[in-house]
Amino acid sequence: FCAFYNLPAQKSIRQLRMDLVGTLVSLQGTITRTSDVRPELLVGSFRCLECGLIADHIPQTNTYKRPALCRNPRCKNQAPTKFALEPTRSEFVDWQKLRVQESS
């Protein structure tokens, strides 16, 4: 359970617009459906499967992005499929989808 207090005036669901994306908005409604809580990769660390070198701090966007080539000058790995994610060295955040219905 999470609650925020003293936020600016509540908006109705019909008042939500694209300019509010990425901001904290107060609204009132009924949650009708929830998804499972899932992890999302924010910053990945990958191990080269050829030489074992770790490529740290690879920022992730909307798609899963591996390094294009190994930074080791002696390694001939130039295939993104030859990198493995190192979960313990990577950063994740939990997210969940909520479906909200207007209150009458």
PyMOL commands that set and color helices and strands:
alter all, ss='L'
color gray80, all
select helices_A, chain A and resi 13-15+18-20+80-82+87-89
alter helices_A, ss='H'
color red, helices_A
select strands_A, chain A and resi 29-34+38-48+54-59+83-85+91-95+98-102
alter strands_A, ss='S'
color yellow, strands_A
deselect
rebuild
show_as cartoon
